[in-house]
Amino acid sequence: MKIRRLHSALLAVALGASVLAGAAPAVASTQISAAGASGGWPAPDWYLQGPYPTLAACDLAYEDAAATGYYNGLVPCYWFRGGGPWMPGFYFQVYIP
């Protein structure tokens, strides 16, 4: 009997994961916001836009990107500490599947 319950639990986890995968842009946006706020790296299909020297300049570029409607998702501006090929500065992220 315990084995059947274990299989049911695994099936429930698998179904939950597939439902979340179907809503990837919405879920990824939440995860990226948290990662971006702590200066984390973007997830796959999310791309940094910047760097901008001030938050006001970043906000202006973010509003322009939102108005064009070219992207499926946007993460608002935040400070990125830099690393790899990216310089420190204000960035926002765009989702391109």
Contacts in CASP RR format, 6 or more apart in sequence:
PFRMAT RR
TARGET T0000
AUTHOR 0000-0000-0000
METHOD contacts of the structure
MODEL  1
MKIRRLHSALLAVALGASVLAGAAPAVASTQISAAGASGGWPAPDWYLQG
PYPTLAACDLAYEDAAATGYYNGLVPCYWFRGGGPWMPGFYFQVYIP
20 27 0 8 1.000
25 72 0 8 1.000
25 73 0 8 1.000
25 95 0 8 1.000
25 97 0 8 1.000
28 43 0 8 1.000
28 45 0 8 1.000
28 46 0 8 1.000
28 95 0 8 1.000
29 73 0 8 1.000
29 75 0 8 1.000
29 95 0 8 1.000
31 43 0 8 1.000
32 42 0 8 1.000
32 43 0 8 1.000
32 46 0 8 1.000
32 75 0 8 1.000
32 93 0 8 1.000
33 75 0 8 1.000
33 76 0 8 1.000
35 41 0 8 1.000
35 42 0 8 1.000
35 43 0 8 1.000
36 42 0 8 1.000
36 75 0 8 1.000
36 78 0 8 1.000
36 80 0 8 1.000
36 93 0 8 1.000
37 78 0 8 1.000
39 78 0 8 1.000
39 79 0 8 1.000
39 80 0 8 1.000
39 81 0 8 1.000
39 82 0 8 1.000
40 80 0 8 1.000
42 48 0 8 1.000
42 93 0 8 1.000
45 95 0 8 1.000
45 96 0 8 1.000
45 97 0 8 1.000
46 75 0 8 1.000
46 93 0 8 1.000
46 94 0 8 1.000
46 95 0 8 1.000
47 93 0 8 1.000
47 94 0 8 1.000
47 96 0 8 1.000
48 80 0 8 1.000
48 86 0 8 1.000
48 91 0 8 1.000
48 92 0 8 1.000
48 93 0 8 1.000
49 61 0 8 1.000
49 62 0 8 1.000
49 65 0 8 1.000
49 91 0 8 1.000
49 92 0 8 1.000
49 93 0 8 1.000
49 94 0 8 1.000
50 58 0 8 1.000
50 61 0 8 1.000
50 89 0 8 1.000
50 90 0 8 1.000
50 91 0 8 1.000
50 92 0 8 1.000
51 80 0 8 1.000
51 86 0 8 1.000
51 87 0 8 1.000
51 88 0 8 1.000
51 89 0 8 1.000
51 90 0 8 1.000
51 91 0 8 1.000
52 58 0 8 1.000
52 61 0 8 1.000
52 77 0 8 1.000
52 89 0 8 1.000
52 90 0 8 1.000
52 91 0 8 1.000
53 89 0 8 1.000
53 90 0 8 1.000
54 90 0 8 1.000
55 77 0 8 1.000
55 90 0 8 1.000
57 90 0 8 1.000
58 77 0 8 1.000
58 90 0 8 1.000
58 91 0 8 1.000
58 92 0 8 1.000
59 76 0 8 1.000
59 77 0 8 1.000
61 92 0 8 1.000
62 74 0 8 1.000
62 76 0 8 1.000
62 77 0 8 1.000
62 92 0 8 1.000
65 71 0 8 1.000
65 74 0 8 1.000
65 92 0 8 1.000
65 94 0 8 1.000
66 74 0 8 1.000
71 94 0 8 1.000
71 95 0 8 1.000
71 96 0 8 1.000
72 95 0 8 1.000
72 96 0 8 1.000
72 97 0 8 1.000
73 94 0 8 1.000
73 95 0 8 1.000
74 92 0 8 1.000
74 93 0 8 1.000
74 94 0 8 1.000
74 95 0 8 1.000
75 92 0 8 1.000
75 93 0 8 1.000
75 94 0 8 1.000
76 92 0 8 1.000
77 90 0 8 1.000
77 91 0 8 1.000
77 92 0 8 1.000
78 90 0 8 1.000
78 91 0 8 1.000
78 92 0 8 1.000
79 88 0 8 1.000
79 89 0 8 1.000
79 90 0 8 1.000
80 86 0 8 1.000
80 88 0 8 1.000
80 89 0 8 1.000
80 90 0 8 1.000
80 91 0 8 1.000
81 88 0 8 1.000
82 88 0 8 1.000
82 89 0 8 1.000
END
